[in-house]
């Protein structure tokens, strides 16, 4: 199987795209009674998002092939086979029965796009860098929330080179490391102070990565932490400066 990309990670032809869908009930993740099927439609060029009636069916994924990845969390993987899929916009339509009653089925519609291959040539290797940003930088102990990591290319503006590096940042893997910087009765050995070591972000959305931070887990306590990020692009490894993350009572 090819490398798996998220729907917002600029998938191209002959790649596997993971189409996720989350369900909430009264602000909590909740499983639905049934997902009957997921239909993939190709949308015409220049379609209006509010009116996607002009579409044609590409594939139907039966409900028993939908993966339940945790309470209220579902996904399907599709392979964008050349000749079946082309560059353009698509909608994945999920046919869902929320509860076991007589209300019938509902449709949930989402969008994704398949991009052309990302080719670029240069007489020199990759020589530019990336800027890293994240938020929030202060989290209360016991919180469970996503850290948002943003990666922007540090290259000249308004050029094909800039767009090339932006696309590289979208498809590259992002990893997170968190190390406790200070605290009472804390061993000085570095390996005992590392709470999170090079864990991948859970989700990607264009230049953003999302890492789920659970400060209720063992190892986290009130204090200051160093946090840094790694971006892998081909044979290149870009490591961000050490930022500060505060966990407060």
Secondary structure, DSSP 8 states (H G I E B T S, - for coil): ---EEETTS---TT-EEEEEEE-EETTEE---SEEEEEEEEEE-TT-BTTB--SEEEEEEEEGGGSEE-STTEEEEEEE--BTTB-SEEEEEEEEEE-SSSSS--EEEEEEEEE--------SS----EEEEEEE-SEEETT-EEEEEEEEEEES-SSSHHHHHHHHHHHHSEEEEEEEE---TT--S-HHHHEEEEEEE-SEEETTEEEEEEETTSTT--SEEEEEEEEEEETTEEEE---EEEEEE-
